[in-house]
């Protein structure tokens, strides 16, 4: 099927072009913030008092945005594009062209959470849980933006839903961005919602964090088998191992450890 003709620029205000990519980030952060508000304003979800106030959550929004953007961009540069940025340093600030790493954004947000929790005397694992519960919303919008940009496309495919991306040659490919939107966004959010509202996961600090981290890692590793590796890196080994898989394996181990830790603490 042909790629839908979607202009990456949503609208322009004079010389300023507003890209769908940027709108996706704003939408993900804002909707995640609203959902996080609902979580902390629902006392029955917690073992005791909610771990933070609405005012503290509002303050954290800025910290989270900085962690996501700086971490995501720095992570992409370090893991995927270091040689090109070293040759042309201006590439480092050209975020409107894409080039954000989830793993970098994950690290940047984790650092922001640690600093914010210490500064405001908030239980760290509970803050991790709140953020982990809402991140799939941002991932969903981010992956849709990747599709709109016609980037991060999949491997060659003869599936009836395969797409011919304008920048990827004349052959049809897996729309791997949509696979990721479904797994990392919709499915992972649904699992966490059930865990929070049906299984009382927020009453066991660290459990939601572990579910999210392990769930993301499994989703990303799965989709990497359908996604074309970054051309500047290619396959790292065996004709199938990608950088995305390598970066996700430690996340899988960390997530499983967090789940086990939360279960032991609650026993």
SULHUNOR-V214866 format. One record per run of one state. SS is the DSSP state (h for helix, s for strand, l for the rest). FROM is the first residue (numbers start at 1). LEN is the number of residues. Records with the same first field share a line. If there is no record, write none. Layout:
# SULHUNOR-V214866
SS=FROM-LEN, FROM-LEN
This chain:
# SULHUNOR-V214866
l=1-1, 3-6, 14-2, 41-2, 46-8, 81-1, 88-1, 94-1, 98-4, 121-3, 150-4, 155-1, 157-6, 165-1, 169-4, 174-2, 198-3, 204-3, 225-2, 228-9, 238-3, 242-1, 267-1
s=2-1, 9-5, 16-4, 154-1, 156-1, 163-2, 173-1, 227-1, 237-1, 241-1
h=20-21, 43-3, 54-27, 82-6, 89-5, 95-3, 102-19, 124-26, 166-3, 176-22, 201-3, 207-18, 243-24
